[in-house]
């Protein structure tokens, strides 16, 4: 999580979505990102624990994110 100037929640969500594109994360169609006061909650479903962790890592490294609550479910083992 980054310590820089405060951003709007919409700006943070836009940054996260851009990071998904830059990192070529193609399995986020079932991921919902909600941000309130820099606190991001992830919900939805992914195929693996690796996908769940990668998404969390990307979000944690997004400027303006203060906290990440990862509620993603793994649907395949």
N, C-alpha and C positions, 0 to 999 in steps of 0.2 A: 504494500500500500504506500502510496506516494504522499509526501507532505509538500503541497504547493498551494497556490492561491485557490480559494474556494471557487467551485464551478456550480452551475445549475445542475439539477438532477438530469434534465434532458441532455445537457452537454455531456455528462458522464455516460449516459446510455449510448449516445451517439459515438463517443470514443470507444466504448466496449464493442459496439457493432463493427466499427472500423477495424479494431484490433482483430476481431474474428476473421474479417476478410483478409487482412494483411498476413495473418498466421495461417491462412487457408484452412480454417476450421469449417468443414462442410457439413458437420453433423449437428448444427445448432437449430435446425428448423423446429425442433420440439422443446427448445429452451426458452423460457420466459425470464426476462431481466427486468426487475423492478428496483428503482432507486429512490430513496427518501433521505434527504439530508446527508448524502454521501454514503449511506448504508445500502448495500446492494444485496438483494435476495434473488437467488437462482432457483427456479422451479422447472419441472418438466422431466423428460426422460432422455437418457443417453444409453449407448450400447455397452459401455465398459467403464470400469473404475478409472482406467487411463484417460478416457474422454472426460469424465467428471473432474478429475484432478487438473487436466490441462485447461479446461474452461475456467476453473477456479483460479489457477495461476495467472491466466491472462487478465481476469477481472481484478485480482489483487494488485497487479502491476499497472493498472490504468490510473492515470492522473485524476485526483479528486476522490478516489475511493477510500473511505475511512474504515469500512468493515464489510466482510463478505459472509453471508449466510448461505451455505450451499445445501439446498434441499433437493438437488437433482437425484432422480432414481435411476438405478442401473437396471435395464430390462433384459439384458443378455449376460450370460456368464461364459 
